[in-house]
């Protein structure tokens, strides 16, 4: 959008300069010559070249200068406004030396261009109107305006860069603060649960007793919670942590379903469609949706059976988790933290999440996660 505005603005400047020069020439007191059409063509060409003043300022400076000398040589001694605009654009782009050198060349060349005109003036007679065609004061003003705007843009860019660095530093400090809080508040408790479960399993096996399935599930959950907390803390402390310890994704969904079975739930997993590469954020979000859904089913749904379906489409991954719990269409779901978290993750990817009771009883969670592969 910005480029479109710049092109439109440059085009408007070029047309305005060309119209101004034509009006000055047509209503001025200038004797007609046979070469006047060539002069008009050069005048218009110099003005229209200003369209490219931002993309190729040095080239435009040369073109406008040659066109100005050309229309002066054929008898159109109008002000070299297009060249002044080109000087401004060249200095603004940072080519100050080129602008100064070009201006010196133009100041020297203008009287000689007028000597070549069909009016047959002498060098002394050409010097006076030459000062009207390209005044030194206007050249200085154009260059000063370009330099002032260049400095202002540079200061604005520096201010923006400083704001970004400040925001990044504050974000890093906040991440470190959060990681310390998580470490202090959760690591100890999770470690205690994990150690106690490990000890209980060890003692049961040592006594030759059968280890209860819930105890094994607690031990596995403790190990998994410790691993995920450690990975989360590393991510908060270091942007490169995800590369060293990739987060859970679609490949780990079978493990989630298997753990759900150990808790006594009849859980099944179905993969539909041809699997293809998807972004890491989609991998992570799909895993979290299944994880949160199965956790909610185990804790709240009083369900005996659940089905997890992962569907691969060309432009999206569809995740669906159904259960046969006690939810009915007449009961509105409570918007808990887990459901809100799932919705935020899906919305951040530009996807859609629905979570509602099923007509036949139970609850369904369906998420559509765009993968960016749409043609």
C-alpha positions in Angstrom: 0.0 0.0 0.0 2.9 2.4 0.8 4.5 1.8 -2.6 1.2 2.6 -4.3 0.9 5.9 -2.5 4.5 6.8 -3.3 4.0 6.0 -7.0 0.8 8.1 -7.1 2.4 11.0 -5.4 5.5 11.0 -7.7 3.2 10.8 -10.7 1.2 13.8 -9.4 4.4 15.8 -9.0 5.6 14.9 -12.5 2.4 15.9 -14.1 2.2 19.2 -12.0 5.8 20.1 -13.0 5.1 19.3 -16.7 1.9 21.3 -16.7 3.6 24.3 -15.0 6.4 24.4 -17.5 4.1 24.2 -20.4 1.9 27.0 -19.1 5.0 29.2 -18.5 6.2 28.5 -22.0 2.9 28.9 -23.8 2.0 32.2 -22.1 5.6 33.6 -22.1 7.0 36.0 -24.6 9.2 33.7 -26.5 9.8 33.8 -30.3 8.6 30.7 -32.1 11.2 28.5 -33.7 11.1 25.5 -36.0 12.7 23.4 -33.2 9.9 24.3 -30.7 8.2 20.8 -30.9 11.5 19.2 -29.9 11.8 21.6 -27.0 8.3 20.8 -25.8 9.1 17.1 -26.1 12.2 17.5 -24.0 10.4 19.7 -21.5 7.7 17.1 -21.0 10.2 14.2 -20.9 12.2 15.8 -18.2 9.1 16.4 -16.1 7.7 12.9 -16.5 11.0 11.3 -15.6 10.4 12.6 -12.1 8.1 9.6 -11.6 11.2 7.5 -11.0 12.9 10.0 -8.7 12.6 7.8 -5.7 13.8 4.6 -7.4 16.6 6.0 -9.5 17.4 9.6 -8.3 20.8 9.9 -9.9 19.5 8.7 -13.3 16.6 11.2 -13.0 19.0 14.0 -12.1 21.0 13.3 -15.3 17.8 13.0 -17.5 16.3 16.2 -16.2 19.6 18.0 -16.6 20.0 16.9 -20.2 16.4 17.7 -21.0 16.8 21.2 -19.5 19.9 21.9 -21.5 18.2 20.5 -24.6 15.0 22.7 -24.5 17.2 25.7 -23.7 19.3 24.9 -26.8 16.3 24.9 -29.0 15.0 28.2 -27.7 12.7 27.4 -24.7 14.3 29.3 -21.9 11.9 28.3 -19.1 13.0 27.6 -15.5 14.6 24.2 -15.0 12.0 23.3 -12.3 12.2 19.5 -13.1 16.0 19.6 -12.5 15.4 21.4 -9.1 13.0 18.7 -8.0 15.6 16.1 -9.1 18.3 17.8 -7.0 15.9 17.6 -4.0 15.3 13.9 -4.6 19.0 13.1 -5.1 20.0 14.8 -1.9 17.2 13.2 0.0 18.4 9.8 -1.2 21.8 10.6 0.3 23.7 11.4 -3.0 24.9 14.9 -1.9 28.2 14.8 -3.8 26.4 13.8 -7.0 23.8 16.5 -6.6 26.5 19.2 -6.0 28.7 18.0 -8.9 25.6 17.9 -11.3 24.5 21.4 -10.2 28.0 22.8 -10.9 28.0 21.2 -14.3 24.5 22.6 -15.0 25.5 26.2 -13.9 28.4 26.1 -16.3 26.6 24.4 -19.2 23.4 26.6 -19.2 25.0 29.7 -20.8 26.5 27.5 -23.5 23.2 25.8 -24.2 21.6 29.2 -24.7 24.4 30.1 -27.1 23.3 27.2 -29.2 19.7 28.4 -29.4 18.3 29.9 -32.6 18.1 33.4 -31.0 21.8 34.0 -31.8 22.9 35.6 -28.5 26.4 36.3 -27.4 28.0 34.8 -24.3 27.6 38.0 -22.4 23.9 38.2 -23.4 23.4 34.6 -22.4 24.7 34.9 -18.9 21.9 37.2 -17.7 18.9 35.0 -18.7 20.9 31.9 -17.6 20.7 33.3 -14.0 16.9 33.3 -14.4 16.7 29.8 -15.7 18.7 28.1 -12.9 19.3 30.5 -10.0 21.9 29.4 -7.5 19.6 30.2 -4.6 17.0 27.8 -5.8 19.6 25.1 -6.2 20.7 25.6 -2.6 17.1 25.6 -1.4 16.3 22.4 -3.2 19.4 20.6 -1.8 18.8 22.0 1.7 15.2 20.7 1.6 16.3 17.3 0.5 19.0 17.1 3.2 16.5 18.3 5.9 14.0 15.6 5.0 16.7 12.9 4.8 17.9 13.8 8.3 14.3 13.8 9.6 13.7 10.4 8.1 16.9 9.0 9.6 16.0 10.3 13.0 12.5 8.8 12.7 14.1 5.4 11.8 16.5 5.6 14.6 13.7 6.4 17.1 11.7 3.5 15.8 14.7 1.2 16.1 15.3 2.4 19.7 11.6 1.8 20.6 11.8 -1.8 19.2 15.0 -2.5 21.1 13.5 -1.1 24.3 10.3 -3.2 23.8 12.5 -6.3 23.1 14.6 -5.7 26.2 11.4 -5.3 28.3 9.9 -8.5 26.8 13.1 -10.4 27.6 13.1 -9.1 31.2 9.4 -10.1 31.6 10.1 -13.6 30.2 12.9 -14.0 32.7 10.7 -12.9 35.5 7.9 -15.3 34.5 10.5 -18.2 34.2 11.7 -17.5 37.8 8.1 -17.4 39.1 7.3 -20.7 37.4 10.4 -22.3 38.6 9.8 -21.1 42.2 6.1 -22.0 42.3 5.8 -25.2 40.3 9.1 -27.0 39.9 9.3 -28.0 43.6 5.7 -29.3 43.8 5.9 -31.3 40.5 9.2 -32.8 41.6 7.6 -33.9 44.9 4.7 -35.6 43.1 7.1 -37.3 40.7 9.4 -38.5 43.4 6.6 -39.8 45.6 5.0 -41.7 42.6 8.4 -43.2 41.7 8.9 -44.3 45.3 5.4 -45.8 45.6 5.9 -47.8 42.3 9.3 -49.0 43.4 8.1 -50.1 46.9 5.1 -51.9 45.3 7.3 -53.8 42.9 9.8 -54.6 45.7 7.1 -56.2 47.8 5.9 -58.1 44.7 2.6 -56.4 44.6 0.8 -55.4 41.4 1.2 -51.7 40.8 -2.2 -50.0 40.4 -2.8 -48.4 37.0 -3.7 -45.0 38.5 -0.3 -44.9 40.3 1.5 -45.6 37.0 -0.6 -42.9 35.4 0.4 -40.4 38.1 4.1 -41.4 37.6 3.9 -40.8 33.9 2.0 -37.6 34.3 4.6 -36.3 36.7 7.4 -37.2 34.3 5.6 -35.5 31.5 4.8 -32.4 33.5 8.4 -32.1 34.7 9.6 -32.4 31.1 7.2 -29.8 29.7 7.9 -27.4 32.5 11.6 -27.7 31.9 11.1 -27.1 28.2 8.8 -24.1 28.9 11.4 -22.5 31.2 14.1 -23.0 28.6 11.9 -21.4 26.0 11.2 -18.4 28.2 14.9 -18.0 28.9 16.2 -18.7 25.4 14.7 -18.1 22.0 16.8 -21.0 20.6 15.4 -23.5 23.1 12.7 -24.8 20.7 15.4 -25.8 18.3 17.3 -27.9 20.9 14.1 -29.4 22.5 11.3 -29.4 19.9 7.9 -29.0 21.4 5.2 -31.7 21.3 3.3 -31.9 18.1 1.1 -34.2 16.0 3.6 -37.0 16.3 3.0 -37.1 20.0 -0.8 -37.4 19.8 -0.7 -41.2 19.9 1.1 -41.0 23.3 -1.7 -38.8 24.6 -4.3 -41.3 23.5 -2.4 -44.1 25.0 -2.1 -42.3 28.4 -5.9 -41.7 28.2 -6.3 -45.5 27.9 -4.3 -46.1 31.1 -6.7 -43.9 33.0 -9.5 -46.3 32.0 -10.9 -44.4 29.1 -11.7 -46.3 25.8 -9.8 -43.9 23.6 -9.2 -44.3 19.8 -7.2 -42.3 17.3 -8.0 -42.0 13.6 -5.8 -40.2 11.0 -7.6 -39.1 7.9 -6.1 -37.7 4.6 -2.6 -37.7 3.3 -0.2 -36.4 5.8 2.0 -33.4 4.8 4.4 -30.9 6.3 2.7 -28.3 8.5 4.0 -25.3 10.4 5.4 -25.9 13.9 2.7 -23.7 15.4 0.1 -26.0 13.9 1.8 -29.1 15.3 2.0 -27.5 18.8 -1.6 -26.2 18.8 -3.1 -29.5 17.6 -1.2 -31.3 20.4 -2.4 -28.9 23.0 -6.0 -29.1 21.8 -6.0 -32.9 22.1 -4.2 -32.8 25.4 -6.6 -30.3 26.9 -9.7 -32.1 25.6 -8.6 -35.5 27.0 -7.7 -33.9 30.3 -11.2 -32.3 30.5 -12.8 -35.6 29.5 -10.9 -37.5 32.2 -11.6 -34.9 34.9 -15.2 -33.6 34.2 -17.0 -35.6 31.5 -17.7 -38.9 33.3 -17.2 -40.5 29.9 -16.3 -44.1 29.1 -15.3 -43.6 25.4 -13.6 -40.9 23.3 -12.5 -40.6 19.7 -9.7 -38.4 18.4 -9.6 -37.7 14.7 -6.8 -35.8 13.0 -7.8 -34.9 9.4 -5.2 -33.6 6.9 -6.5 -31.3 4.2 -4.6 -29.4 1.6 -5.0 -26.1 3.4 -5.7 -27.1 7.0 -5.4 -29.7 9.8 -8.7 -30.5 11.4 -8.7 -31.8 15.0 -11.8 -33.4 16.5 -12.3 -34.9 19.9 -15.7 -36.5 20.8 -16.8 -38.2 24.1 -19.9 -39.9 25.4 -20.0 -38.1 28.7 -22.9 -36.5 30.5 -23.1 -33.3 28.5 -26.4 -32.7 26.7 -27.6 -30.0 24.2 -29.5 -28.4 27.1 -26.4 -27.8 29.1 -24.2 -24.9 28.2 -20.4 -25.5 28.6 -18.6 -23.6 31.3 -15.9 -21.3 29.6 -13.0 -22.6 31.7 -9.4 -21.6 31.4 -8.6 -24.6 29.2 -11.3 -23.9 26.7 -10.3 -20.2 26.6 -6.7 -21.2 26.0 -7.6 -23.5 23.2 -9.7 -20.7 21.5 -6.9 -18.2 21.9 -4.4 -20.6 20.3 -6.7 -21.4 17.3 -7.7 -17.8 16.8 -4.0 -16.7 16.8 -3.5 -19.0 13.8 -6.5 -17.7 11.9 -8.4 -20.9 12.5 -11.8 -21.7 14.0 -12.8 -23.6 17.1 -16.1 -25.1 18.1 -16.7 -26.7 21.5 -20.3 -27.8 22.3 -22.5 -30.7 23.5 -23.4 -33.3 20.9 -27.0 -34.0 20.0 -26.6 -37.7 20.9 -25.0 -36.8 24.2 -21.4 -36.1 25.2 -19.2 -33.3 24.1 -17.3 -32.4 20.9 -14.3 -30.1 20.3 -13.4 -29.3 16.7 -10.6 -27.1 15.6 -9.6 -26.1 12.0 -6.0 -25.0 11.8 -4.9 -23.3 8.5 -1.5 -24.5 7.2 -1.0 -21.8 4.6 -0.9 -24.2 1.7 -3.9 -22.9 -0.1 -3.3 -22.2 -3.8 
